[in-house]
Amino acid sequence: MYSGGLDTSVLLKWLQDEYGVPVSTFTIDVGQRDAHLDEVKAKALDLGAENAFVVDAKEEFAEKYITGSIKANGLYQEQYPLSTAIARPLMSEIAVKYAQEHDIDAIAHGSTGKGNDQVRFEASINALDDTITVLAPIRKWNMSRDMEMDYAEENEIPVPIDSGSPYSIDENLWGRSIECGVLEDPSVEPPENVHLLVNPISETPDEAEYVEIGFEGGVPVKLNGEETDLVPLIKELNKIAGNHGVGLIDMVEDRIVGLKSREIYETPAAAVILKAHKELEKYCSTRHENSFKPAVDQKWAEMSYQGLMFDPLVEELNAYIDAVNEKVDGTVNLKLFKGKATVVGRSSENGLYSYSLATYDEESTFDQSSSEGFIDIWGLPTKVAYNHHETKEG
Ligand code: ARG
């Protein structure tokens, strides 16, 4: 599984030397900007790859994984929109499919032994086809950055220009994850050069911008009134919201392998869409649904963060999540200004808001006199328990 970066380029050469077998590469386009996939392919072939498969999976990523995450209000530890996490099972699926079609019996990935991605790739590949061996050389070889650079030089592996960058970056349509370098000190404010998608507040427009997102079945289908496929909709919204400084996350998260890590995320479109979706879902659901769904969503987020997307529980949670989302049709209006996205309007044919019940005007159909008896009964268990307690205390 080949990104074209330093790690996987070294890996590609090393695998051929170490095992003396033909090696093919998979590079999967999940919407990383500036991916230069033709160059990546040419580089892989240059470095001796037998085949260099490049797969455009943007649509599948959006239709299957991002959609699922939106309906689940997918946030890990209430902050991270799971952008890297939900791409890994898709990449694993594609790699397994290609491996099966081309009689490839082992898949290698370039993740380290400390991160989440090794778990996501391996747990997914093992679930999908446990006859395939998974190799994680970077976990074993203990090469430092400098050693990799030396290896690259010795083996005439072109070193990508960004290898000098102190950061480790993963990017796709749903977001950009940045770690390492100065970010490893959680007490230090991230330097402005870490963000590319989200404008620093000092450079955001001084005038607010409004966006309207239209949903059908919990999925965004319109942007500012125009029907738009999910991939271009997300791309456009990344630009619009990023321009207003929306979608920057600085968090310390609990990794699967037990340690905490400090990560910066840039997720402008996800920040806006998730906020809008949650608003509309709440608007179309009852109080009881609204109190239950967050527990399901949280479990869904944990399962996807923790690399267990192919566990039957996820399919079962999805059945519930999909059922709730059937009615989530309508539009949400948001105001983007100086780093904030604020919901300023929502409307839906399935909205459960009733003007005649809520209004304080004469048209009100709510019978306020019923509230009296209701409160007697509603407060009864609390009253009994409180007085029982008071009596016992003396
Ligand atoms: N911490 C995030 C996750 O586990 C992102 C990891 C992506 N890698 C990176 N090089 N920043 O989903």
Boltz pocket constraint, residues with backbone or C-beta under 6 A from the ligand:
constraints:
  - pocket:
      binder: B
      contacts: [[A, 82], [A, 83], [A, 84], [A, 85], [A, 116], [A, 117], [A, 168], [A, 169], [A, 170], [A, 177], [A, 178], [A, 179], [A, 263], [A, 305]]
      max_distance: 6.0
